[in-house]
Amino acid sequence: MAVSENILKNLRLPARADARMVNSTSSHVKYFRGILPHKAFGMRRIMNARLSLLILIGMCLILAGCNEALPLESSIEESGGVEKIVFTSYEENTSLVESLPTAQIYIMDHNGENKKCLTQDKGHKYPQFLPDGSRIVFRSIRGWRTRDHLFEIFIMDTDGNNQASLTNGLGGKYPIVSPDGSKIAFSSFRDLSDDIYIMDVDGNNQTRLTSYPGWEIPIQFSPDGSKILFWCEDNTDREVYIMDVDGGNQTQLTDNPGMAGLAGFSPDGSKVVFATGEIYIVDIDGSNLTALTSDPGHYYSPSFSPDGSKILFGRAREIYTMDTDGRNLCRLTHNNSGQDSPEGFSPDGSKIIFVSSREGNNEIYIMDADSKNQKNLTNRPEVDESPQIYPLF
């Protein structure tokens, strides 16, 4: 295997490798001294032999080190930067309400290997990694009450240990985590209305942010953590709003009859993309509303690529991408049955995570950003959904 000049230039052997090289060299020098007549070679030839042996051993160690490092770099590149995926799994052929007591949270490697159930009891959904990947926030029915449908927000280590309630009987659902990992926004029915609250990641300082007549659900923090996108919904209408992280400056971004779909911030936090009959983009102050599509239909789950150049979305059971000005529309999936729902890009933008029912029940898939190499990661009889990747972008 060829070794590039840059690898050789930047390589630093560990101390133990240096020691092994020195010890190995000493033993080989003793070998040469024992079998080679001193008069035949002379001191200069012995020194040349020592130097040649040192170079040979050093090159062997360098090549061995490269052989260990390169497969790791290759696997990271092939995964799009994804290390772990956390997701929800529940029994097949159950309704949304019926799935509540059966849902569990799993974690797996980026390639679908090493799946592990993190919640030994059941009734848990909507897992969210903290930005540093150390813990997972999720919604649990451990605090379920039939009277007011009370859920709780829990936190645990990524191996499932140290599970603890953050809302402590006050109720909470649909958690989202701030980019710096210090805050959690969530919905709660504690005041007989589904409003949005915010708290510290340890559960302290729980503060109510909204108080509309319907119910509100947080969607996403802005990249700098200063704002929150959220839904405000009643029985006939759902609109997308934005507010400061302290609840101030609440602004309605959509004004269309019917149910607005998911929304997401651009990587620089200056714009919001959302779905409501078409895909739209708008500045965060509500100005410059622009339709990116011109073919009304069922659009869903729009999001930006990490570099802000593309928008990923679903339409009529398939997945598409387009430029942020609406050009270069590209269909990525072509299925005769089931529905494909995009979940987002990998951190480097080279992969797309999505959920598909093309094989009968919802499974978690990954594919290249150009639609190649579509792979079922879960491939289980259970329903698998709500994947989130680590590291985040």
Buried (B, 14 or more C-beta within 10 A) or exposed (E): EEBEEEBEEEEEBEEEBEEBBEEBBEEBBEEBEEEEEEEEBEEEEBEEBBEEBBEEBBEEBBEEBBEEEEEEEEEBEBBBBBEBBBBBBBBEEBEEEEBBBBBBBBBBBBBBEEBEEBBEEBBBBBBBBBBEBEBBBBBBBBBBEEEEBBBBBBBBEBEBEEBEBBBEEBBBBBBBBBBEBEBBBBBBBBEEBBBBBBBEBEBEEBEBBBEBEBBBBBBBBBBEBBBBBBBBBEEEBBBBBBBBBEBEEBEEBBEBEEBBBBBBBBBEBEBBBBBBBBBBBBBBEBEEBEEBBEEEEEBBBBBBBBEBEBBBBBBEBBBBBBBBEBEEBEEBBEBEEBBBBBBBBBBBBBBBBBBBBBEEBBBBBBBBBEBEEBEBBBEBEBBBBBBBBBBBB
